[in-house]
């Protein structure tokens, strides 16, 4: 089992859109490494998208279609980032009481 007897929330869903979880003591196992790589890719893409968003928003002539696409892309990136944060937060050690 993972620390705190919790399952690791993976950065993908099943075909029905339900969350997938991993139970393992091996953080270096294949699925753990795959999940780590996907999370890193998601966060990297979100960073690139944020840079792009700053450029689009600085363009006073950006049209509504471009802004709508940007909002859609940012929503997806934010959803992924929250998912990664939730997964990583569950794996943090529980602080001991003094």
C-alpha positions in Angstrom: 0.0 0.0 0.0 1.1 3.6 -0.5 1.8 5.8 2.5 -1.3 6.5 4.7 -2.9 3.3 3.2 -4.2 5.4 0.3 -4.2 4.7 -3.4 -2.4 6.9 -5.8 -4.7 8.9 -8.0 -3.4 8.5 -11.6 -3.4 11.2 -14.2 -5.8 9.4 -16.5 -9.4 8.0 -16.3 -11.0 4.8 -17.5 -13.1 4.7 -20.7 -16.1 5.9 -18.7 -14.3 8.9 -17.3 -13.9 7.5 -13.8 -10.7 8.1 -11.9 -8.0 5.4 -11.9 -5.9 4.5 -8.8 -2.7 2.6 -8.2 -1.9 0.6 -5.1 1.8 0.0 -4.7 4.8 0.3 -2.4 7.1 0.7 -5.3 7.2 4.4 -6.3 9.8 3.5 -9.0 7.6 0.9 -10.6 6.5 1.1 -14.3 3.1 2.6 -13.6 4.4 5.0 -11.0 7.1 6.3 -13.4 4.5 6.5 -16.2 2.2 8.5 -14.0 5.1 10.8 -12.9 6.0 11.4 -16.6 2.5 12.2 -17.6 2.0 14.6 -14.7 5.3 16.3 -15.6 4.1 16.6 -19.2 0.7 18.0 -18.1 2.4 20.6 -15.9 4.9 21.5 -18.7 2.1 22.0 -21.2 0.2 24.1 -18.7 3.2 26.4 -18.3 3.6 26.8 -22.0 -0.2 27.5 -22.3 0.1 30.1 -19.6 2.9 31.9 -21.6 0.7 31.8 -24.7 -2.3 33.1 -22.7 -0.3 36.1 -21.6 0.6 36.9 -25.3 -3.0 36.5 -26.4 -4.4 38.7 -23.6 -1.8 41.3 -24.4 -3.1 41.4 -28.0 -5.9 44.0 -27.9 -7.1 42.7 -31.3 -7.6 39.1 -30.3 -10.9 37.9 -31.5 -13.6 36.2 -29.5 -13.0 32.8 -31.2 -9.3 32.9 -30.2 -10.2 34.0 -26.6 -12.8 31.2 -26.4 -10.3 28.6 -27.5 -7.8 30.0 -25.0 -10.4 29.8 -22.2 -11.2 26.2 -23.2 -7.5 25.2 -23.3 -6.8 27.0 -20.0 -9.7 25.2 -18.3 -8.3 21.8 -19.4 -4.8 22.7 -18.2 -6.2 23.9 -14.9 -8.2 20.7 -14.5 -5.1 18.7 -15.1 -3.0 20.8 -12.6 -5.6 20.4 -9.9 -5.7 16.7 -10.5 -1.9 16.5 -10.2 -1.9 18.6 -7.0 -4.6 16.4 -5.5 -2.7 13.3 -6.3 0.6 14.6 -5.0 -1.1 16.1 -1.9 -2.6 12.7 -1.0 1.0 11.3 -1.0 2.4 13.8 1.4 3.3 12.5 4.8 0.8 13.3 7.5 2.4 15.7 10.0 2.9 14.3 13.5 1.3 16.2 16.4 3.8 17.6 18.9 
